Amino acid sequence: MLNNLPVLTVFTPAYNRAHTLGRTYESLKNQSCKDFIWLIVDDGSSDNTAELVKQWRNDDAGFDIQYIYKENGGMHTAHNTAYENIKTELNVCIDSDDCMPFDAVESILKKWDEVKDKGYAGIIGLDDNMNTGEIIGTGFPSGLAETTLCGFYSSGGKGDKKLVYRTDVVNNYPPYPVFAGEKYVALAYKYRLIDQHYKLAVLDKVLCNVEYQDNGSSATMFKQYLKYPKGFAFWRKTCMQYPESKKRLIVDNIHYVSSCIIAKDKGMVKNSPNKLLTVFCVPFGILLTYYIKYKAKN
C-alpha cells in the first residue's frame, strides 16, 4: 500500500462552504495528473458539506478522497488536523473557494522531481484571480530559482503565494497553538519558522486560482483583531523574534502592543522579545487600538 502512495496531498479546510467547494472538486477532477490525495478537513460545518463529499467519494474521480470532520476551531486548527493525517511526501492547501489550473498537480510533481534532492522545504508558486487571470500581488523576479517566503516579501514581493511543503518539514515544527475562546492564529507562523532553516524552490507558474469571499478572513480583519487578540499577539511576538526587516519589527511591535491591550494582557512587556522597543511603541499601540475599534465598528 505504501508503495502506491501518491507524492502529493491536496488538503482543503472547509467551514460552511458547500456552495463553493464543488468548483474546487471540479478543478481537481480536471487535473491532467491524478496522482494525488484530496483531504477535506471539515471544520464543524453545519451545511451539507458532508453529504456532498459522500457523493463525490462514490464518483470515479480518479483520485482518493479523504474526509475528516472536527469541531469548529478555526483555520489553523484545521491545518493542524491535516498535518497530523497527511502521509504523502508533499502537501498543498487549496482553500474551499479556490481552484487549481488543470496542469497544477503535474507541474508540482515535475518540479519536485527536479529539485527534491537539493534540500528544499518545498515549492513556492503563484496565485491568480480566477475572475480576471491577474497574478495576486507581484510575480517572481526573472531568474529567481530559490527563496524563503520572508525573503520574497522583504525584497519587495507582494500578495499571497501558493506553498507546497514537505510533510516531514512541516511536522518538524510545533503545531499552531490554540487559545481558549479564540479561533485564529496566522498560518504564516509555521512558515516563518521554516524560513529560518530552509529555502523554497521557485516555480514561476500559477498553481491556484483564488477568489476572496466577502465573509472571508481578509475581508473581516479589523473585527478579527478584536475577537482573537491572543492569537494575533502570539503571531506578532513570533515576527519580533524573527524580524522581516527593521521597519517591520517596529510595525509588528506596535501591533503586538495593541493586541495585548485588547487581550488585557498585563505581561505585555515582560513577555516581549524586545522589551525596550515595546515600551517605546506603547503610545502608538494605544492609537492603533482606537483605530481598530473604529474600523471594526464602521
Phi and psi in degrees as GROMACS dihedral restraints (atoms count N, CA, C in turn):
[ dihedral_restraints ]
;  ai    aj    ak    al  type     phi  dphi    fc
    3     4     5     6     1   -63.0    20    10
    4     5     6     7     1   -33.6    20    10
    6     7     8     9     1   -64.7    20    10
    7     8     9    10     1   -25.3    20    10
    9    10    11    12     1   -96.1    20    10
   10    11    12    13     1     4.8    20    10
   12    13    14    15     1   -68.6    20    10
   13    14    15    16     1   130.1    20    10
   15    16    17    18     1   -62.6    20    10
   16    17    18    19     1   166.1    20    10
   18    19    20    21     1   -79.4    20    10
   19    20    21    22     1   -29.4    20    10
   21    22    23    24     1  -121.7    20    10
   22    23    24    25     1   138.3    20    10
   24    25    26    27     1  -112.6    20    10
   25    26    27    28     1   125.8    20    10
   27    28    29    30     1   -94.1    20    10
   28    29    30    31     1   116.6    20    10
   30    31    32    33     1  -114.1    20    10
   31    32    33    34     1   144.4    20    10
   33    34    35    36     1  -131.5    20    10
   34    35    36    37     1   106.1    20    10
   36    37    38    39     1   -70.9    20    10
   37    38    39    40     1   137.6    20    10
   39    40    41    42     1  -138.1    20    10
   40    41    42    43     1   130.9    20    10
   42    43    44    45     1  -137.3    20    10
   43    44    45    46     1   104.7    20    10
   45    46    47    48     1    51.9    20    10
   46    47    48    49     1    47.7    20    10
   48    49    50    51     1  -120.7    20    10
   49    50    51    52     1    33.0    20    10
   51    52    53    54     1   -58.9    20    10
   52    53    54    55     1   -29.0    20    10
   54    55    56    57     1   -74.4    20    10
   55    56    57    58     1   -15.8    20    10
   57    58    59    60     1  -118.2    20    10
   58    59    60    61     1   -19.9    20    10
   60    61    62    63     1   -61.6    20    10
   61    62    63    64     1   -28.2    20    10
   63    64    65    66     1   -61.2    20    10
   64    65    66    67     1   -36.3    20    10
   66    67    68    69     1   -73.8    20    10
   67    68    69    70     1   -29.3    20    10
   69    70    71    72     1   -61.9    20    10
   70    71    72    73     1   -46.5    20    10
   72    73    74    75     1   -59.8    20    10
   73    74    75    76     1   -45.6    20    10
   75    76    77    78     1   -61.7    20    10
   76    77    78    79     1   -38.7    20    10
   78    79    80    81     1   -66.5    20    10
   79    80    81    82     1   -31.9    20    10
   81    82    83    84     1   -75.3    20    10
   82    83    84    85     1   -36.9    20    10
   84    85    86    87     1   -61.7    20    10
   85    86    87    88     1   -29.5    20    10
   87    88    89    90     1   -91.0    20    10
   88    89    90    91     1     6.5    20    10
   90    91    92    93     1   -64.5    20    10
   91    92    93    94     1   139.9    20    10
   93    94    95    96     1   -69.6    20    10
   94    95    96    97     1   -22.5    20    10
   96    97    98    99     1  -124.8    20    10
   97    98    99   100     1   126.3    20    10
   99   100   101   102     1  -103.8    20    10
  100   101   102   103     1    18.4    20    10
  102   103   104   105     1   -84.1    20    10
  103   104   105   106     1    67.2    20    10
  105   106   107   108     1  -156.5    20    10
  106   107   108   109     1   166.0    20    10
  108   109   110   111     1  -110.7    20    10
  109   110   111   112     1   139.5    20    10
  111   112   113   114     1  -106.3    20    10
  112   113   114   115     1   117.2    20    10
  114   115   116   117     1  -109.3    20    10
  115   116   117   118     1   116.4    20    10
  117   118   119   120     1   -99.9    20    10
  118   119   120   121     1   123.3    20    10
  120   121   122   123     1  -105.3    20    10
  121   122   123   124     1   106.5    20    10
  123   124   125   126     1   -84.8    20    10
  124   125   126   127     1   110.2    20    10
  126   127   128   129     1   -89.1    20    10
  127   128   129   130     1    55.8    20    10
  129   130   131   132     1    79.5    20    10
  130   131   132   133     1    31.7    20    10
  132   133   134   135     1   -61.4    20    10
  133   134   135   136     1   145.6    20    10
  135   136   137   138     1  -109.8    20    10
  136   137   138   139     1     3.8    20    10
  138   139   140   141     1   -92.8    20    10
  139   140   141   142     1  -157.7    20    10
  141   142   143   144     1   -97.5    20    10
  142   143   144   145     1    32.1    20    10
  144   145   146   147     1   -57.6    20    10
  145   146   147   148     1   -46.2    20    10
  147   148   149   150     1   -60.9    20    10
  148   149   150   151     1   -40.6    20    10
  150   151   152   153     1   -67.1    20    10
  151   152   153   154     1   -40.1    20    10
  153   154   155   156     1   -61.9    20    10
  154   155   156   157     1   -46.9    20    10
  156   157   158   159     1   -63.9    20    10
  157   158   159   160     1   -39.1    20    10
  159   160   161   162     1   -59.2    20    10
  160   161   162   163     1   -41.8    20    10
  162   163   164   165     1   -64.4    20    10
  163   164   165   166     1   -44.6    20    10
  165   166   167   168     1   -65.8    20    10
  166   167   168   169     1   -33.5    20    10
  168   169   170   171     1   -68.6    20    10
  169   170   171   172     1   -20.1    20    10
  171   172   173   174     1   -87.7    20    10
  172   173   174   175     1   -11.4    20    10
  174   175   176   177     1   -76.9    20    10
  175   176   177   178     1   166.0    20    10
  177   178   179   180     1   -98.4    20    10
  178   179   180   181     1    74.8    20    10
  180   181   182   183     1   -77.3    20    10
  181   182   183   184     1   -23.0    20    10
  183   184   185   186     1    96.0    20    10
  184   185   186   187     1     1.1    20    10
  186   187   188   189     1  -147.4    20    10
  187   188   189   190     1   158.2    20    10
  189   190   191   192     1   -76.9    20    10
  190   191   192   193     1   132.6    20    10
  192   193   194   195     1  -112.7    20    10
  193   194   195   196     1   121.8    20    10
  195   196   197   198     1  -112.8    20    10
  196   197   198   199     1   148.0    20    10
  198   199   200   201     1  -138.2    20    10
  199   200   201   202     1   130.8    20    10
  201   202   203   204     1  -129.4    20    10
  202   203   204   205     1   127.7    20    10
  204   205   206   207     1  -102.9    20    10
  205   206   207   208     1   135.7    20    10
  207   208   209   210     1  -139.9    20    10
  208   209   210   211     1   161.9    20    10
  210   211   212   213     1   -65.1    20    10
  211   212   213   214     1   147.6    20    10
  213   214   215   216     1   -63.4    20    10
  214   215   216   217     1   125.8    20    10
  216   217   218   219     1  -142.7    20    10
  217   218   219   220     1     0.6    20    10
  219   220   221   222     1   102.9    20    10
  220   221   222   223     1   161.5    20    10
  222   223   224   225     1   -55.0    20    10
  223   224   225   226     1   -42.0    20    10
  225   226   227   228     1   -65.8    20    10
  226   227   228   229     1   -32.8    20    10
  228   229   230   231     1   -73.2    20    10
  229   230   231   232     1   -30.3    20    10
  231   232   233   234     1   -66.5    20    10
  232   233   234   235     1   -38.5    20    10
  234   235   236   237     1   -63.8    20    10
  235   236   237   238     1   -42.0    20    10
  237   238   239   240     1   -56.9    20    10
  238   239   240   241     1   -46.2    20    10
  240   241   242   243     1   -63.3    20    10
  241   242   243   244     1   -41.5    20    10
  243   244   245   246     1   -60.5    20    10
  244   245   246   247     1   -50.3    20    10
  246   247   248   249     1   -62.5    20    10
  247   248   249   250     1   -31.5    20    10
  249   250   251   252     1   -68.4    20    10
  250   251   252   253     1   -22.7    20    10
  252   253   254   255     1  -113.9    20    10
  253   254   255   256     1    -8.2    20    10
  255   256   257   258     1   -77.8    20    10
  256   257   258   259     1   131.7    20    10
  258   259   260   261     1  -112.6    20    10
  259   260   261   262     1    -9.5    20    10
  261   262   263   264     1   -81.1    20    10
  262   263   264   265     1   165.8    20    10
  264   265   266   267     1   -65.1    20    10
  265   266   267   268     1   -39.6    20    10
  267   268   269   270     1  -119.7    20    10
  268   269   270   271     1   158.6    20    10
  270   271   272   273     1  -146.4    20    10
  271   272   273   274     1   150.7    20    10
  273   274   275   276     1  -143.5    20    10
  274   275   276   277     1   138.2    20    10
  276   277   278   279     1   -93.4    20    10
  277   278   279   280     1   124.0    20    10
  279   280   281   282     1  -117.7    20    10
  280   281   282   283     1   114.8    20    10
  282   283   284   285     1   -66.0    20    10
  283   284   285   286     1   164.5    20    10
  285   286   287   288     1   -73.9    20    10
  286   287   288   289     1    -2.3    20    10
  288   289   290   291     1  -119.6    20    10
  289   290   291   292     1    14.0    20    10
  291   292   293   294     1  -114.2    20    10
  292   293   294   295     1   168.9    20    10
  294   295   296   297     1  -133.5    20    10
  295   296   297   298     1   163.8    20    10
  297   298   299   300     1  -112.4    20    10
  298   299   300   301     1   133.8    20    10
  300   301   302   303     1   -55.7    20    10
  301   302   303   304     1   154.3    20    10
  303   304   305   306     1   -58.4    20    10
  304   305   306   307     1   -26.2    20    10
  306   307   308   309     1  -110.0    20    10
  307   308   309   310     1    17.6    20    10
  309   310   311   312     1   -64.9    20    10
  310   311   312   313     1   -48.6    20    10
  312   313   314   315     1   -61.7    20    10
  313   314   315   316     1   -44.7    20    10
  315   316   317   318     1   -58.8    20    10
  316   317   318   319     1   -42.1    20    10
  318   319   320   321     1   -66.1    20    10
  319   320   321   322     1   -40.6    20    10
  321   322   323   324     1   -62.1    20    10
  322   323   324   325     1   -48.8    20    10
  324   325   326   327     1   -66.9    20    10
  325   326   327   328     1   -36.5    20    10
  327   328   329   330     1   -65.4    20    10
  328   329   330   331     1   -46.2    20    10
  330   331   332   333     1   -62.7    20    10
  331   332   333   334     1   -43.2    20    10
  333   334   335   336     1   -64.6    20    10
  334   335   336   337     1   -36.6    20    10
  336   337   338   339     1   -61.5    20    10
  337   338   339   340     1   -30.3    20    10
  339   340   341   342     1   -78.3    20    10
  340   341   342   343     1   -30.9    20    10
  342   343   344   345     1  -119.7    20    10
  343   344   345   346     1    -0.6    20    10
  345   346   347   348     1   -63.2    20    10
  346   347   348   349     1   -19.7    20    10
  348   349   350   351     1   -96.0    20    10
  349   350   351   352     1    11.0    20    10
  351   352   353   354     1  -103.6    20    10
  352   353   354   355     1     8.2    20    10
  354   355   356   357     1    81.4    20    10
  355   356   357   358     1    17.0    20    10
  357   358   359   360     1   -76.3    20    10
  358   359   360   361     1   154.0    20    10
  360   361   362   363     1   -76.3    20    10
  361   362   363   364     1   -17.6    20    10
  363   364   365   366     1   158.9    20    10
  364   365   366   367     1  -144.6    20    10
  366   367   368   369     1  -131.9    20    10
  367   368   369   370     1   144.2    20    10
  369   370   371   372     1  -118.6    20    10
  370   371   372   373     1   126.6    20    10
  372   373   374   375     1  -126.3    20    10
  373   374   375   376     1  -168.4    20    10
  375   376   377   378     1  -106.1    20    10
  376   377   378   379     1   152.5    20    10
  378   379   380   381     1  -107.7    20    10
  379   380   381   382     1   149.0    20    10
  381   382   383   384     1  -132.7    20    10
  382   383   384   385     1   166.5    20    10
  384   385   386   387     1   -79.3    20    10
  385   386   387   388     1   119.4    20    10
  387   388   389   390     1   -65.9    20    10
  388   389   390   391     1   -19.2    20    10
  390   391   392   393     1   -90.4    20    10
  391   392   393   394     1   -29.8    20    10
  393   394   395   396     1  -114.6    20    10
  394   395   396   397     1   -19.7    20    10
  396   397   398   399     1    79.6    20    10
  397   398   399   400     1     4.4    20    10
  399   400   401   402     1   -81.1    20    10
  400   401   402   403     1   140.6    20    10
  402   403   404   405     1   -61.8    20    10
  403   404   405   406     1   136.8    20    10
  405   406   407   408     1   -73.8    20    10
  406   407   408   409     1   122.1    20    10
  408   409   410   411     1    72.2    20    10
  409   410   411   412     1  -132.0    20    10
  411   412   413   414     1  -111.7    20    10
  412   413   414   415     1   155.4    20    10
  414   415   416   417     1   -81.6    20    10
  415   416   417   418     1  -173.6    20    10
  417   418   419   420     1   -87.2    20    10
  418   419   420   421     1   142.8    20    10
  420   421   422   423     1   -58.9    20    10
  421   422   423   424     1   146.5    20    10
  423   424   425   426     1   -57.5    20    10
  424   425   426   427     1   131.2    20    10
  426   427   428   429     1    84.0    20    10
  427   428   429   430     1    -0.1    20    10
  429   430   431   432     1   -71.0    20    10
  430   431   432   433     1   118.2    20    10
  432   433   434   435     1  -100.0    20    10
  433   434   435   436     1   -29.3    20    10
  435   436   437   438     1  -151.5    20    10
  436   437   438   439     1   154.7    20    10
  438   439   440   441     1  -165.2    20    10
  439   440   441   442     1   165.7    20    10
  441   442   443   444     1   -97.7    20    10
  442   443   444   445     1   161.4    20    10
  444   445   446   447     1   -64.1    20    10
  445   446   447   448     1   -44.8    20    10
  447   448   449   450     1   -63.6    20    10
  448   449   450   451     1   -39.6    20    10
  450   451   452   453     1   -64.4    20    10
  451   452   453   454     1   -37.1    20    10
  453   454   455   456     1   -62.3    20    10
  454   455   456   457     1   -46.7    20    10
  456   457   458   459     1   -71.2    20    10
  457   458   459   460     1   -38.4    20    10
  459   460   461   462     1   -71.0    20    10
  460   461   462   463     1   -17.5    20    10
  462   463   464   465     1   -98.1    20    10
  463   464   465   466     1    15.1    20    10
  465   466   467   468     1   107.9    20    10
  466   467   468   469     1    -2.9    20    10
  468   469   470   471     1   -69.8    20    10
  469   470   471   472     1   149.9    20    10
  471   472   473   474     1  -139.0    20    10
  472   473   474   475     1   158.7    20    10
  474   475   476   477     1    86.8    20    10
  475   476   477   478     1   157.5    20    10
  477   478   479   480     1   -63.0    20    10
  478   479   480   481     1   142.5    20    10
  480   481   482   483     1  -125.6    20    10
  481   482   483   484     1   155.1    20    10
  483   484   485   486     1   -91.6    20    10
  484   485   486   487     1   125.5    20    10
  486   487   488   489     1  -110.1    20    10
  487   488   489   490     1   126.8    20    10
  489   490   491   492     1  -114.5    20    10
  490   491   492   493     1   114.3    20    10
  492   493   494   495     1  -111.2    20    10
  493   494   495   496     1   151.1    20    10
  495   496   497   498     1   -68.2    20    10
  496   497   498   499     1   132.2    20    10
  498   499   500   501     1   -65.3    20    10
  499   500   501   502     1   -36.9    20    10
  501   502   503   504     1   -66.3    20    10
  502   503   504   505     1   -34.9    20    10
  504   505   506   507     1   -68.5    20    10
  505   506   507   508     1   -48.2    20    10
  507   508   509   510     1   -57.0    20    10
  508   509   510   511     1   -41.3    20    10
  510   511   512   513     1   -81.3    20    10
  511   512   513   514     1    -1.4    20    10
  513   514   515   516     1   -80.2    20    10
  514   515   516   517     1   -10.9    20    10
  516   517   518   519     1  -113.6    20    10
  517   518   519   520     1   157.5    20    10
  519   520   521   522     1   -59.5    20    10
  520   521   522   523     1   148.7    20    10
  522   523   524   525     1   -66.3    20    10
  523   524   525   526     1   164.7    20    10
  525   526   527   528     1   -64.0    20    10
  526   527   528   529     1   133.6    20    10
  528   529   530   531     1   -71.6    20    10
  529   530   531   532     1   156.2    20    10
  531   532   533   534     1  -119.2    20    10
  532   533   534   535     1   124.8    20    10
  534   535   536   537     1  -106.4    20    10
  535   536   537   538     1   131.7    20    10
  537   538   539   540     1   -54.2    20    10
  538   539   540   541     1   129.9    20    10
  540   541   542   543     1    79.9    20    10
  541   542   543   544     1     0.6    20    10
  543   544   545   546     1  -121.4    20    10
  544   545   546   547     1   155.3    20    10
  546   547   548   549     1  -134.8    20    10
  547   548   549   550     1    32.3    20    10
  549   550   551   552     1  -147.1    20    10
  550   551   552   553     1   128.2    20    10
  552   553   554   555     1  -141.5    20    10
  553   554   555   556     1   135.3    20    10
  555   556   557   558     1   -58.9    20    10
  556   557   558   559     1   130.0    20    10
  558   559   560   561     1   -62.3    20    10
  559   560   561   562     1   -24.8    20    10
  561   562   563   564     1   -66.2    20    10
  562   563   564   565     1   -10.9    20    10
  564   565   566   567     1   -54.3    20    10
  565   566   567   568     1   -52.9    20    10
  567   568   569   570     1   -64.8    20    10
  568   569   570   571     1   -39.6    20    10
  570   571   572   573     1   -63.6    20    10
  571   572   573   574     1   -38.1    20    10
  573   574   575   576     1   -64.6    20    10
  574   575   576   577     1   -39.9    20    10
  576   577   578   579     1   -65.8    20    10
  577   578   579   580     1   -43.4    20    10
  579   580   581   582     1   -62.1    20    10
  580   581   582   583     1   -37.8    20    10
  582   583   584   585     1   -56.8    20    10
  583   584   585   586     1   -25.6    20    10
  585   586   587   588     1   -72.0    20    10
  586   587   588   589     1   -16.8    20    10
  588   589   590   591     1  -129.0    20    10
  589   590   591   592     1   -16.5    20    10
  591   592   593   594     1  -136.5    20    10
  592   593   594   595     1   157.2    20    10
  594   595   596   597     1  -110.6    20    10
  595   596   597   598     1   167.2    20    10
  597   598   599   600     1  -114.2    20    10
  598   599   600   601     1   140.7    20    10
  600   601   602   603     1   -76.8    20    10
  601   602   603   604     1   134.2    20    10
  603   604   605   606     1   -86.0    20    10
  604   605   606   607     1   126.5    20    10
  606   607   608   609     1  -116.7    20    10
  607   608   609   610     1   103.7    20    10
  609   610   611   612     1   -79.7    20    10
  610   611   612   613     1    67.7    20    10
  612   613   614   615     1  -153.0    20    10
  613   614   615   616     1   146.0    20    10
  615   616   617   618     1   -72.5    20    10
  616   617   618   619     1   123.2    20    10
  618   619   620   621     1  -110.0    20    10
  619   620   621   622     1   -11.0    20    10
  621   622   623   624     1  -151.1    20    10
  622   623   624   625     1   133.1    20    10
  624   625   626   627     1  -100.4    20    10
  625   626   627   628     1   120.8    20    10
  627   628   629   630     1  -113.9    20    10
  628   629   630   631     1   155.4    20    10
  630   631   632   633     1  -142.4    20    10
  631   632   633   634     1   117.4    20    10
  633   634   635   636     1   -79.8    20    10
  634   635   636   637     1   125.5    20    10
  636   637   638   639     1   -82.3    20    10
  637   638   639   640     1   151.1    20    10
  639   640   641   642     1   -61.5    20    10
  640   641   642   643     1   -28.9    20    10
  642   643   644   645     1  -105.2    20    10
  643   644   645   646     1    16.1    20    10
  645   646   647   648     1   -76.7    20    10
  646   647   648   649     1   172.0    20    10
  648   649   650   651     1   -64.3    20    10
  649   650   651   652     1   -33.9    20    10
  651   652   653   654     1   -64.1    20    10
  652   653   654   655     1   -33.2    20    10
  654   655   656   657     1   -82.8    20    10
  655   656   657   658     1   -14.0    20    10
  657   658   659   660     1  -122.3    20    10
  658   659   660   661     1    27.6    20    10
  660   661   662   663     1   -60.2    20    10
  661   662   663   664     1   -42.0    20    10
  663   664   665   666     1   -63.5    20    10
  664   665   666   667     1   -39.4    20    10
  666   667   668   669     1   -67.0    20    10
  667   668   669   670     1   -34.3    20    10
  669   670   671   672     1   -67.7    20    10
  670   671   672   673     1   -35.2    20    10
  672   673   674   675     1   -54.7    20    10
  673   674   675   676     1   -37.8    20    10
  675   676   677   678     1   -79.5    20    10
  676   677   678   679     1   -34.5    20    10
  678   679   680   681     1   -78.5    20    10
  679   680   681   682     1   -33.3    20    10
  681   682   683   684     1  -127.3    20    10
  682   683   684   685     1    54.1    20    10
  684   685   686   687     1   -65.7    20    10
  685   686   687   688     1   -32.3    20    10
  687   688   689   690     1   -67.1    20    10
  688   689   690   691     1   -40.4    20    10
  690   691   692   693     1   -64.3    20    10
  691   692   693   694     1   -40.9    20    10
  693   694   695   696     1   -69.7    20    10
  694   695   696   697     1   -39.6    20    10
  696   697   698   699     1   -62.1    20    10
  697   698   699   700     1   -40.1    20    10
  699   700   701   702     1   -60.4    20    10
  700   701   702   703     1   -45.2    20    10
  702   703   704   705     1   -64.9    20    10
  703   704   705   706     1   -43.3    20    10
  705   706   707   708     1   -65.4    20    10
  706   707   708   709     1   -34.2    20    10
  708   709   710   711     1   -66.1    20    10
  709   710   711   712     1   -38.7    20    10
  711   712   713   714     1   -62.5    20    10
  712   713   714   715     1   -43.1    20    10
  714   715   716   717     1   -62.0    20    10
  715   716   717   718     1   -35.7    20    10
  717   718   719   720     1   -70.8    20    10
  718   719   720   721     1   -31.0    20    10
  720   721   722   723     1   -71.9    20    10
  721   722   723   724     1   -33.3    20    10
  723   724   725   726     1  -128.6    20    10
  724   725   726   727     1    72.5    20    10
  726   727   728   729     1   -66.6    20    10
  727   728   729   730     1   142.2    20    10
  729   730   731   732     1   -76.3    20    10
  730   731   732   733     1   -36.4    20    10
  732   733   734   735     1  -165.8    20    10
  733   734   735   736     1   171.3    20    10
  735   736   737   738     1   -65.0    20    10
  736   737   738   739     1   -39.4    20    10
  738   739   740   741     1   -63.4    20    10
  739   740   741   742     1   -45.8    20    10
  741   742   743   744     1   -66.0    20    10
  742   743   744   745     1   -30.8    20    10
  744   745   746   747     1   -60.0    20    10
  745   746   747   748     1   -41.4    20    10
  747   748   749   750     1   -68.9    20    10
  748   749   750   751     1   -45.5    20    10
  750   751   752   753     1   -59.5    20    10
  751   752   753   754     1   -45.8    20    10
  753   754   755   756     1   -65.3    20    10
  754   755   756   757     1   -34.6    20    10
  756   757   758   759     1   -66.1    20    10
  757   758   759   760     1   -41.5    20    10
  759   760   761   762     1   -62.4    20    10
  760   761   762   763     1   -44.4    20    10
  762   763   764   765     1   -64.6    20    10
  763   764   765   766     1   -37.2    20    10
  765   766   767   768     1   -60.6    20    10
  766   767   768   769     1   -46.3    20    10
  768   769   770   771     1   -59.2    20    10
  769   770   771   772     1   -47.0    20    10
  771   772   773   774     1   -59.9    20    10
  772   773   774   775     1   -46.7    20    10
  774   775   776   777     1   -63.9    20    10
  775   776   777   778     1   -37.9    20    10
  777   778   779   780     1   -66.3    20    10
  778   779   780   781     1   -37.9    20    10
  780   781   782   783     1   -62.8    20    10
  781   782   783   784     1   -46.3    20    10
  783   784   785   786     1   -63.1    20    10
  784   785   786   787     1   -38.2    20    10
  786   787   788   789     1   -80.0    20    10
  787   788   789   790     1    -6.3    20    10
  789   790   791   792     1    58.4    20    10
  790   791   792   793     1    42.3    20    10
  792   793   794   795     1   -87.8    20    10
  793   794   795   796     1   108.0    20    10
  795   796   797   798     1   -74.8    20    10
  796   797   798   799     1   -11.5    20    10
  798   799   800   801     1   -96.2    20    10
  799   800   801   802     1    23.6    20    10
  801   802   803   804     1   -53.1    20    10
  802   803   804   805     1   -53.0    20    10
  804   805   806   807     1   -74.5    20    10
  805   806   807   808     1   -43.2    20    10
  807   808   809   810     1   -58.0    20    10
  808   809   810   811     1   -39.3    20    10
  810   811   812   813     1   -90.1    20    10
  811   812   813   814     1    -1.2    20    10
  813   814   815   816     1   -74.8    20    10
  814   815   816   817     1   139.1    20    10
  816   817   818   819     1   -72.6    20    10
  817   818   819   820     1   -14.5    20    10
  819   820   821   822     1  -137.7    20    10
  820   821   822   823     1    77.2    20    10
  822   823   824   825     1   -60.8    20    10
  823   824   825   826     1   -44.6    20    10
  825   826   827   828     1   -63.3    20    10
  826   827   828   829     1   -44.6    20    10
  828   829   830   831     1   -65.4    20    10
  829   830   831   832     1   -36.4    20    10
  831   832   833   834     1   -62.0    20    10
  832   833   834   835     1   -43.5    20    10
  834   835   836   837     1   -60.2    20    10
  835   836   837   838     1   -43.1    20    10
  837   838   839   840     1   -62.5    20    10
  838   839   840   841     1   -33.4    20    10
  840   841   842   843     1   -85.4    20    10
  841   842   843   844     1    -5.6    20    10
  843   844   845   846     1   -54.3    20    10
  844   845   846   847     1   -49.1    20    10
  846   847   848   849     1   -59.9    20    10
  847   848   849   850     1   -38.2    20    10
  849   850   851   852     1   -70.9    20    10
  850   851   852   853     1   -34.0    20    10
  852   853   854   855     1   -66.1    20    10
  853   854   855   856     1   -36.2    20    10
  855   856   857   858     1   -64.8    20    10
  856   857   858   859     1   -45.9    20    10
  858   859   860   861     1   -61.2    20    10
  859   860   861   862     1   -41.5    20    10
  861   862   863   864     1   -62.9    20    10
  862   863   864   865     1   -38.0    20    10
  864   865   866   867     1   -61.8    20    10
  865   866   867   868     1   -44.4    20    10
  867   868   869   870     1   -61.4    20    10
  868   869   870   871     1   -40.3    20    10
  870   871   872   873     1   -64.7    20    10
  871   872   873   874     1   -44.0    20    10
  873   874   875   876     1   -61.0    20    10
  874   875   876   877     1   -44.1    20    10
  876   877   878   879     1   -63.5    20    10
  877   878   879   880     1   -38.5    20    10
  879   880   881   882     1   -65.7    20    10
  880   881   882   883     1   -45.8    20    10
  882   883   884   885     1   -67.2    20    10
  883   884   885   886     1   -37.6    20    10
  885   886   887   888     1   -66.6    20    10
  886   887   888   889     1   -37.2    20    10
  888   889   890   891     1   -71.0    20    10
  889   890   891   892     1   -33.7    20    10
